[in-house]
Amino acid sequence: MLGVVAIVVLALLSFLVILFLGGAIGSPLLVAVSGVMALVPLGFVIWAVLAIDRWEPEPRVAMWFSALWGGIAAVLLTLGTNGLVLEPLVVPFLPSQEAYELYATVVQAPVVEELWKGVPVLIMYLWFRRTFDGPVDGIVFAALSAAGFAFTENILYFGSSLAQTGDGAFIFFLRGIMSPLTHALFTAVGVGLALGLAARARSRAWALVAFPAGWLVSALLHALWNSAGFWVPGGEFGYFTYYLVVQVPLCALAAALVWLLLRQEVRITRARLHDYGRAGWFTHEEVERLSSGDGRAALMDWARRRRLGATMRDYIHTATRLANHRQRALIGRHAARDVADEAGLLSLLLQQRRELAASSAGPPLPVLQGAPVAAHGPQRVQRFGDLDGPRLTGRQQPPIGETRGPVPW
């Protein structure tokens, strides 16, 4: 409910953004045309974020909130901070127009924009910890906020170019084709990654360190990009050289980092589901299928042939949430809610499993039903994201529930 209210408030604030864009560009028609042009880079970023988020999808309300915050609230707060606070305090002391342009481009814009783009990630970290499990979640929320901000900013850039020159092709190529991921990269690698790593710790107090550190990294990356026009020689040719030598390797490194983090998500899922497998909830083969891309594809193929694709997708999602819940229990987060949260997830898992088992040919198959695991957590894991927490073995293993034969998929 809180997320829906926040989205409604942001939608109402969008009216102020539209008024600003209309006044800055000068024509509602140009605003509309620029909005259509800005959908191209936005669509690419959303596609990339959804690809990253596939393993454990975040709640749609949280994702909408992040994107709308970036496109509306972050824009308004940036304008307010610049116009009402920084420029009155700083501009009178700058010696020349050139100094102002350098300050506004390399200092003010990166610092202020990355601050407000990072706020929704901090909100998720502080108040929605059940859906904020690690670095991938931080990157997703940060990239969506940055994508919303870039969408509004692109409308302004494209519209201004159309109004002044009648041709927005070059600026569209630079911002929409060559660098659609720049804003997302800055915020995700800085604030998103820092708060995502802090989410693997037990205490929210880590935000006091993680958010400023991530903000600094985001601002430095943004400043490095914005400063190119001041120190890279060769005009437009020099800009393209800088793009190939600096920005392309940074994007490649960011992509490699995301891939490594996704592999870690897979390892966490496998390790924690094996905990539940030893407690009687999954067979070894089922754990392996639920914790690999090929295995999940095989499960979905089995379900689609029986017109149960949506149920299997929900089942995979529930199993992944259960694995992350177990990881949080090992770390020691939300210890008081461990048993209740686990009971709800296991009940949902059992219901979905029964729906899937009932679809098999022949007599109904029995359903795997094990014992709770949360009673043996939380157990302290000293390192962030430790995959080798205490296992349920030997005397620690709870009694096995109904485990009558293999599952049908």
C-alpha positions in Angstrom: 0.0 0.0 0.0 2.8 2.4 0.9 4.5 1.8 -2.5 1.2 2.5 -4.3 0.8 5.8 -2.4 4.4 6.7 -3.3 3.8 6.0 -7.0 0.6 8.1 -7.0 2.5 11.1 -5.4 5.3 10.8 -7.9 2.8 10.7 -10.7 1.2 13.9 -9.5 4.7 15.6 -9.2 5.2 14.6 -12.9 2.9 17.5 -13.7 5.6 19.9 -12.4 8.2 18.2 -14.5 6.1 18.5 -17.6 5.5 22.2 -17.0 9.3 22.7 -16.6 10.1 20.8 -19.8 7.4 22.7 -21.7 8.8 26.1 -20.5 12.4 25.2 -21.2 11.8 23.8 -24.7 9.0 26.2 -25.7 6.7 23.9 -27.5 4.4 21.0 -26.3 4.9 19.4 -29.7 8.7 19.4 -29.3 8.3 17.9 -25.8 6.2 15.1 -27.2 8.6 14.4 -30.1 11.6 14.5 -27.7 9.7 12.1 -25.4 9.3 9.6 -28.2 13.0 9.9 -29.0 13.9 9.4 -25.3 12.0 6.2 -25.2 14.7 4.5 -27.3 17.6 4.7 -24.7 15.1 4.2 -21.9 13.8 1.0 -23.6 17.4 -0.3 -23.9 18.2 0.3 -20.2 14.9 -1.3 -19.1 15.7 -4.3 -21.2 19.2 -4.6 -19.7 17.8 -4.2 -16.1 15.1 -6.9 -16.6 17.8 -9.3 -18.0 19.8 -8.7 -14.8 16.8 -9.1 -12.6 15.6 -12.4 -14.1 17.1 -14.7 -11.5 15.2 -13.2 -8.6 12.7 -10.6 -9.9 12.1 -7.6 -7.6 8.6 -6.5 -6.7 7.1 -4.5 -9.6 6.0 -1.8 -7.2 9.5 -1.3 -6.0 10.8 -1.1 -9.5 8.2 1.4 -10.6 9.0 3.5 -7.6 12.7 3.6 -8.4 12.1 4.6 -12.0 9.5 7.2 -11.3 11.6 8.7 -8.5 14.5 9.1 -10.9 12.4 10.6 -13.6 10.4 12.9 -11.4 11.5 13.5 -7.8 15.2 13.3 -8.5 14.8 15.9 -11.4 12.8 18.3 -9.2 15.2 17.9 -6.2 18.2 18.4 -8.5 16.7 21.6 -9.9 15.8 22.8 -6.5 19.2 22.1 -5.0 21.0 23.8 -7.9 18.8 26.8 -8.2 17.9 27.5 -4.6 21.0 26.4 -2.7 24.3 25.9 -4.7 24.2 28.5 -7.3 23.3 31.4 -4.9 26.1 30.2 -2.6 28.8 29.4 -5.2 28.3 31.3 -8.4 29.1 34.8 -6.9 32.6 33.6 -6.1 33.4 32.1 -9.5 35.8 34.4 -11.5 34.4 33.8 -15.0 31.8 32.2 -17.2 34.4 29.5 -18.1 34.8 28.7 -14.4 31.1 28.5 -13.9 30.7 26.1 -16.8 33.5 23.9 -15.4 32.0 24.0 -11.9 28.4 23.3 -13.1 29.5 20.4 -15.4 32.2 18.7 -13.5 31.3 19.3 -9.8 27.7 20.4 -9.3 25.9 18.1 -11.8 27.7 14.9 -10.8 27.4 15.5 -7.0 23.8 16.7 -6.9 22.4 14.3 -9.5 24.0 11.2 -8.1 22.8 12.1 -4.6 19.1 12.3 -5.6 19.3 9.3 -8.0 20.7 7.2 -5.2 17.9 8.0 -2.7 15.4 5.3 -3.8 18.2 2.7 -3.3 18.7 3.9 0.2 14.9 3.8 0.8 14.8 0.2 -0.3 17.8 -0.6 1.9 16.3 0.9 5.0 12.6 0.1 4.8 12.3 -2.9 2.4 15.0 -5.2 3.5 13.0 -8.3 2.8 13.3 -7.6 -0.9 16.8 -6.2 -0.8 19.2 -9.1 -0.6 22.4 -8.1 -2.1 24.5 -6.3 -4.8 22.3 -7.3 -7.7 19.2 -5.8 -6.1 21.1 -2.6 -5.4 22.2 -2.4 -9.0 18.7 -3.0 -10.3 17.1 -0.3 -8.2 19.9 2.2 -8.9 19.8 1.6 -12.7 16.1 2.1 -12.8 16.3 5.3 -10.9 19.1 6.5 -13.2 17.1 5.4 -16.3 14.1 7.5 -15.2 16.4 10.5 -14.6 18.1 10.1 -18.0 14.7 9.8 -19.7 13.6 13.3 -18.4 17.1 14.8 -19.1 17.1 13.4 -22.6 13.7 15.0 -23.3 15.3 18.3 -22.3 18.4 17.8 -24.4 16.6 16.5 -27.5 13.9 19.2 -27.3 16.4 22.0 -26.9 18.4 20.8 -29.9 15.3 20.6 -32.0 14.2 24.1 -30.9 17.6 25.7 -31.6 18.8 23.9 -34.7 15.7 22.0 -36.0 17.8 18.9 -36.0 18.3 16.6 -33.0 20.0 13.7 -34.9 23.5 14.3 -33.6 22.6 14.7 -29.9 20.3 11.7 -30.3 23.2 9.7 -31.6 25.5 10.7 -28.8 23.0 10.2 -25.9 20.5 7.7 -27.3 22.8 5.4 -29.3 26.4 5.7 -28.0 25.8 6.2 -24.3 22.3 5.1 -23.2 23.8 3.3 -20.1 26.0 6.1 -18.8 23.6 7.4 -16.1 22.7 3.8 -15.1 26.4 2.9 -14.9 27.3 5.8 -12.7 24.6 5.1 -10.1 24.6 1.3 -10.2 28.4 0.9 -9.8 28.5 3.4 -7.0 25.5 3.7 -4.8 23.7 0.6 -6.0 26.8 -1.7 -5.5 27.8 -0.2 -2.1 24.3 -0.5 -0.5 23.9 -3.9 -2.1 27.1 -5.1 -0.4 26.0 -3.5 2.9 22.7 -5.5 2.6 24.7 -8.6 3.2 25.6 -7.3 6.7 23.3 -7.6 9.8 22.9 -4.0 10.7 21.2 -1.1 8.8 23.9 1.1 10.3 26.2 0.1 7.4 24.3 2.6 5.3 26.2 5.3 7.2 29.3 4.1 5.4 28.0 2.6 2.3 25.8 5.4 1.0 28.5 8.2 1.2 31.1 5.9 -0.3 28.9 4.8 -3.1 27.8 8.4 -3.7 31.4 9.4 -4.0 32.2 6.7 -6.6 29.1 7.6 -8.6 29.9 11.3 -8.6 33.6 10.6 -9.6 32.5 8.4 -12.5 30.0 11.0 -13.6 32.5 13.8 -13.3 35.0 11.8 -15.4 32.4 11.5 -18.2 31.3 15.2 -18.0 34.9 16.5 -17.9 35.9 15.0 -21.2 35.0 18.2 -23.1 37.4 20.2 -21.0 40.6 18.1 -21.2 40.3 15.7 -24.2 41.9 17.3 -27.2 40.7 17.0 -30.8 37.2 18.3 -30.6 34.5 15.7 -31.7 37.2 13.3 -32.9 38.9 13.5 -29.5 35.5 12.8 -27.8 35.0 9.6 -29.8 38.6 8.5 -28.9 37.9 9.2 -25.3 34.7 7.2 -25.6 36.5 4.2 -27.0 39.5 4.3 -24.7 37.7 5.1 -21.4 34.0 4.6 -21.5 33.9 1.4 -23.4 36.3 -0.4 -21.1 34.4 0.9 -18.1 31.1 -0.5 -19.5 32.9 -3.8 -20.2 34.2 -4.0 -16.6 30.7 -3.1 -15.3 29.2 -5.9 -17.4 31.8 -8.4 -16.1 31.1 -7.3 -12.5 27.3 -7.9 -13.0 28.0 -11.3 -14.5 30.1 -12.3 -11.5 27.5 -11.1 -9.0 24.8 -13.0 -10.9 27.0 -16.2 -10.6 27.2 -15.5 -6.9 23.4 -15.3 -6.7 23.2 -18.7 -8.4 25.7 -20.2 -5.9 23.7 -18.8 -3.0 20.5 -20.3 -4.3 22.1 -23.7 -4.8 23.7 -23.8 -1.3 20.6 -22.7 0.6 18.2 -24.9 -1.3 20.5 -27.9 -0.5 19.9 -27.0 3.1 16.2 -27.4 2.5 16.8 -30.5 0.5 18.5 -32.1 3.5 15.5 -31.2 5.5 13.2 -33.1 3.1 11.8 -30.3 0.9 13.6 -31.0 -2.4 15.4 -33.8 -4.1 19.0 -33.3 -5.1 18.0 -33.2 -8.8 15.3 -30.6 -8.1 17.8 -28.4 -6.3 20.2 -28.6 -9.3 17.4 -27.7 -11.7 16.1 -24.8 -9.6 19.6 -23.4 -9.3 20.7 -23.3 -12.9 19.5 -21.5 -16.0 19.3 -24.6 -18.0 17.5 -26.5 -15.2 14.9 -23.7 -14.9 14.4 -23.7 -18.6 13.7 -27.5 -18.5 11.2 -27.0 -15.6 9.4 -24.3 -17.6 9.3 -26.5 -20.7 7.7 -29.3 -18.6 5.2 -26.9 -17.2 4.3 -25.2 -20.5 3.4 -28.5 -22.1 0.8 -28.9 -19.3 -0.3 -25.3 -19.4 1.2 -24.6 -16.0 3.9 -22.1 -17.0 2.6 -19.4 -14.6 2.5 -21.8 -11.7 6.0 -23.1 -12.4 7.3 -19.6 -12.7 5.8 -18.7 -9.3 7.2 -21.9 -7.9 10.7 -21.1 -9.1 10.4 -17.6 -7.7 9.2 -18.9 -4.3 12.1 -21.3 -4.1 14.6 -18.5 -4.8 13.0 -16.3 -2.2 13.2 -19.2 0.3 16.9 -19.5 -0.5 17.5 -15.8 0.1 15.5 -16.0 3.3 17.8 -18.7 4.5 20.8 -16.7 3.6 19.5 -13.7 5.6 18.9 -16.1 8.5 22.5 -17.2 8.4 23.7 -13.6 8.4 21.5 -12.8 11.3 19.0 -10.3 9.7 15.4 -10.1 11.0 16.0 -13.0 13.4 12.6 -12.4 15.2 10.7 -12.9 11.9 12.7 -15.9 10.6 10.3 -18.7 11.6 7.1 -16.8 10.5 8.6 -15.8 7.2 9.8 -19.3 6.5 6.5 -20.8 7.4 4.7 -18.5 4.9 7.1 -19.3 2.1 7.0 -23.1 2.8 3.2 -23.0 2.8 3.2 -21.3 -0.5 5.8 -23.6 -1.9 3.7 -26.6 -0.8 0.6 -25.2 -2.4 2.4 -24.6 -5.7 4.0 -28.0 -5.6 0.6 -29.7 -5.2 -0.8 -27.8 -8.2 2.1 -29.0 -10.3 2.0 -32.6 -9.1 -1.7 -32.8 -9.7 -1.1 -32.2 -13.4 0.9 -35.4 -13.9 -0.5 -38.3 -15.8 -1.8 -41.3 -13.8 -2.6 -41.4 -10.1 -1.7 -38.3 -8.0 1.9 -38.3 -6.8 2.8 -37.6 -3.2 4.4 -34.3 -2.4 7.7 -33.6 -0.8 7.2 -32.0 2.6 10.1 -31.5 4.9 10.7 -29.9 8.3 11.3 -26.2 9.0 14.9 -25.0 8.9 14.6 -21.6 10.5 14.7 -23.1 14.0 18.4 -23.7 13.4 19.1 -20.0 12.4 20.2 -17.3 12.6 23.8 -18.5 12.7 26.4 -15.9 12.4 28.3 -15.6 9.1 31.3 -13.4 9.5 31.9 -12.3 5.9 29.6 -10.4 3.6 27.8 -12.9 1.3 29.5 -15.9 2.9 28.2 -19.0 1.0 29.7 -21.5 3.4 27.5 -20.9 6.5 26.6 -23.7 8.9 25.0 -26.7 7.2 22.2 -28.9 8.5 24.2 -32.1 9.0 24.6 -34.8 11.6 22.8 -34.0 14.8 21.6 -30.6 13.5 19.5 -32.1 10.8 15.8 -31.9 11.7 13.5 -34.9 11.2 12.5 -35.5 7.6 8.9 -35.1 6.6 7.1 -36.8 3.8 9.6 -37.7 1.1 7.9 -40.4 -0.9 9.6 -40.7 -4.2 10.8 -38.3 -6.9 8.9 -35.2 -8.0 7.4 -35.5 -11.5 9.2 -32.6 -13.2 
